[in-house]
């Protein structure tokens, strides 16, 4: 599983899934998943994901948060079940 798939899996595994008031920011994903990355690297991953598959992630407009905040869409589970970004990256290399 690559880092992008790990982000998606973490977002849909959250027990508060479906709560529209809960969103994910690079800082929280870094703390939870990627202690070896910095916040800018995690934000870069999120932006790549949004560019490659915008149907998987909703960007949240929130006046209480400066910077990028995101929510997974209902398409994430089936995307991961079908190989996710790991499969897409392998296919792109071939």
Secondary structure by P-SEA (a helix, b strand, c coil): ccaaaaaaaaaaaccccccccccccaaaaaacccccccaaaaaaaaaaaaaaccccbbbbbccccccbbbbbccaaaaaaaaccaaaaaaaaac
